[in-house]
């Protein structure tokens, strides 16, 4: 999953597990709208709910190193 955005990762995992968005919402205990917004890359999402979804795939949010940009 390295190199993928959060939204791409969730969508890829959901498809690998043969889940619909509805299935993912139900199994993780979040709303369908949340799953859709997550997969669409919405910038403002509750981290606890993101972790509820990721928990199905034995994953959690975490900090990652980022290259510095000199603007």
PAZAPA-4460 file (N, C-alpha, C; in steps of 0.05 Angstrom, whole numbers, plus 32768, in hexadecimal, padded with zeros to 4 digits):
% residues 71
    n_x    n_y    n_z   ca_x   ca_y   ca_z    c_x    c_y    c_z   seq   type   mol
   8010   7FE8   8000   8000   8000   8000   8011   8019   8000     1      X     A
   802B   8015   8001   803D   802C   8002   803A   803D   7FE9     2      X     A
   8039   8057   7FEE   8037   806A   7FD7   801B   8071   7FD0     3      X     A
   8007   8064   7FDC   7FEB   806A   7FD6   7FE1   807E   7FEB     4      X     A
   7FCE   808E   7FE3   7FC1   80A0   7FF6   7FAE   808F   8008     5      X     A
   7FA5   809B   801D   7F92   808D   802F   7F79   8084   8020     6      X     A
   7F6E   8096   800F   7F56   808E   8001   7F5B   8077   7FED     7      X     A
   7F72   8078   7FE0   7F79   8062   7FCD   7F7D   8048   7FDD     8      X     A
   7F8A   804A   7FF4   7F8F   8032   8004   7F75   8025   800D     9      X     A
   7F62   8035   8017   7F49   802A   8021   7F3A   801D   800A    10      X     A
   7F38   802B   7FF3   7F2A   8020   7FDC   7F36   8006   7FD2    11      X     A
   7F51   8006   7FD1   7F5F   7FED   7FC8   7F59   7FD6   7FDB    12      X     A
   7F5C   7FDB   7FF5   7F57   7FC6   8009   7F3A   7FBC   8008    13      X     A
   7F28   7FCF   8005   7F0B   7FC7   8004   7F06   7FB4   7FED    14      X     A
   7F12   7FBB   7FD6   7F0E   7FAA   7FBE   7F1C   7F8F   7FC1    15      X     A
   7F34   7F8F   7FCE   7F42   7F76   7FD2   7F33   7F63   7FE4    16      X     A
   7F24   7F6F   7FF7   7F13   7F5F   800A   7EF7   7F5A   7FFF    17      X     A
   7EF2   7F62   7FE6   7ED9   7F5F   7FD8   7EC2   7F6A   7FE8    18      X     A
   7EC6   7F83   7FF2   7EB1   7F91   8001   7EA6   7FA8   7FF0    19      X     A
   7E8C   7FAC   7FF2   7E80   7FC5   7FE7   7E85   7FDB   7FFB    20      X     A
   7E7F   7FF3   7FF2   7E81   800A   8005   7E6D   8006   801C    21      X     A
   7E56   7FFB   8015   7E42   7FF6   802A   7E4B   7FE1   803E    22      X     A
   7E58   7FCC   8034   7E63   7FB7   8046   7E78   7FC3   8058    23      X     A
   7E8A   7FD3   804D   7E9F   7FDF   805D   7E94   7FF1   8073    24      X     A
   7E80   8001   806C   7E73   8013   807F   7E67   8003   8096    25      X     A
   7E58   7FEE   808F   7E4B   7FDE   80A3   7E5F   7FCF   80B5    26      X     A
   7E72   7FC3   80A9   7E86   7FB3   80B8   7E98   7FC4   80CA    27      X     A
   7E9D   7FDD   80C2   7EAE   7FEE   80D2   7E9E   8000   80E5    28      X     A
   7E84   8001   80E2   7E73   8011   80F4   7E73   802F   80EE    29      X     A
   7E78   8036   80D5   7E76   8052   80CD   7E60   8054   80B8    30      X     A
   7E59   806C   80B1   7E45   8070   809D   7E4F   806D   8080    31      X     A
   7E3D   8067   806E   7E44   8064   8052   7E4F   807E   8047    32      X     A
   7E44   8095   804F   7E4E   80AF   8046   7E6B   80B2   804E    33      X     A
   7E72   80AA   8067   7E8E   80AC   8070   7EA0   809C   805E    34      X     A
   7E99   8083   8057   7EA9   8072   8046   7EAD   807F   802B    35      X     A
   7E98   808A   8020   7E99   8097   8006   7EAC   80AF   8007    36      X     A
   7EA9   80C0   801C   7EBB   80D7   801E   7ED8   80CF   8023    37      X     A
   7EDC   80BA   8032   7EF7   80B0   8036   7F04   80A7   801C    38      X     A
   7EF5   8098   800C   7F00   808E   7FF2   7F03   80A4   7FDE    39      X     A
   7EF4   80BA   7FE1   7EF6   80D0   7FCF   7F0D   80E3   7FD7    40      X     A
   7F19   80DE   7FEE   7F30   80EE   7FF7   7F28   8108   8004    41      X     A
   7F11   8109   8011   7F09   8121   8020   7F1F   8128   8034    42      X     A
   7F26   8142   8035   7F3C   814B   8045   7F37   814C   8063    43      X     A
   7F1E   814F   806B   7F18   8150   8087   7F06   8139   808F    44      X     A
   7F13   8126   809D   7F05   810E   80A7   7F0D   8109   80C3    45      X     A
   7EFB   80FE   80D3   7F02   80F7   80EF   7F15   80DF   80EF    46      X     A
   7F2C   80E3   80FD   7F40   80CE   80FE   7F36   80B5   810B    47      X     A
   7F25   80B8   8120   7F1B   80A0   812E   7F0A   808F   811B    48      X     A
   7EFA   809C   810A   7EEA   808D   80F7   7EFB   8080   80E1    49      X     A
   7F10   808F   80D8   7F23   8083   80C5   7F2F   806A   80D1    50      X     A
   7F37   806C   80EA   7F43   8054   80F7   7F2F   803E   80FB    51      X     A
   7F15   8044   80FE   7F01   802F   80FF   7F01   801F   80E5    52      X     A
   7F02   802D   80CF   7F03   8020   80B4   7F1D   8011   80B1    53      X     A
   7F33   801D   80B7   7F4D   8010   80B3   7F51   7FF8   80C5    54      X     A
   7F44   7FF8   80DC   7F45   7FE1   80EF   7F3D   7FC7   80E2    55      X     A
   7F2A   7FC8   80D0   7F21   7FB0   80C2   7F38   7FA3   80B2    56      X     A
   7F4C   7FB3   80AB   7F62   7FA9   809B   7F7C   7FA8   80AC    57      X     A
   7F78   7FA8   80C7   7F8F   7FA7   80D9   7FA3   7FBE   80D5    58      X     A
   7F98   7FD6   80D0   7FA9   7FED   80CC   7F9F   8004   80DD    59      X     A
   7FB0   8018   80E2   7FA8   8031   80F0   7FB6   8048   80E2    60      X     A
   7FAC   8060   80E6   7FB9   8078   80DD   7FD3   807C   80EC    61      X     A
   7FE7   8087   80E0   7FFF   808D   80EE   800F   80A2   80DF    62      X     A
   8022   80AF   80EC   8032   80C3   80DF   8046   80B6   80CC    63      X     A
   804B   80C4   80B7   805F   80BA   80A4   8072   80D2   809D    64      X     A
   808B   80CC   8098   809E   80E0   8091   8098   80EC   8076    65      X     A
   809D   8106   8073   8098   8113   805A   80B0   8123   8053    66      X     A
   80B7   8124   8039   80CE   8134   8031   80C8   8151   8034    67      X     A
   80DC   8160   803D   80D8   817C   8040   80D9   818A   8024    68      X     A
   80C8   819E   8022   80C8   81AD   8009   80D2   81C9   8010    69      X     A
   80E3   81D4   8000   80ED   81EF   8003   80DD   8201   7FF1    70      X     A
   80C9   820E   7FFD   80B7   821F   7FED   80C2   823B   7FEB    71      X     A
***
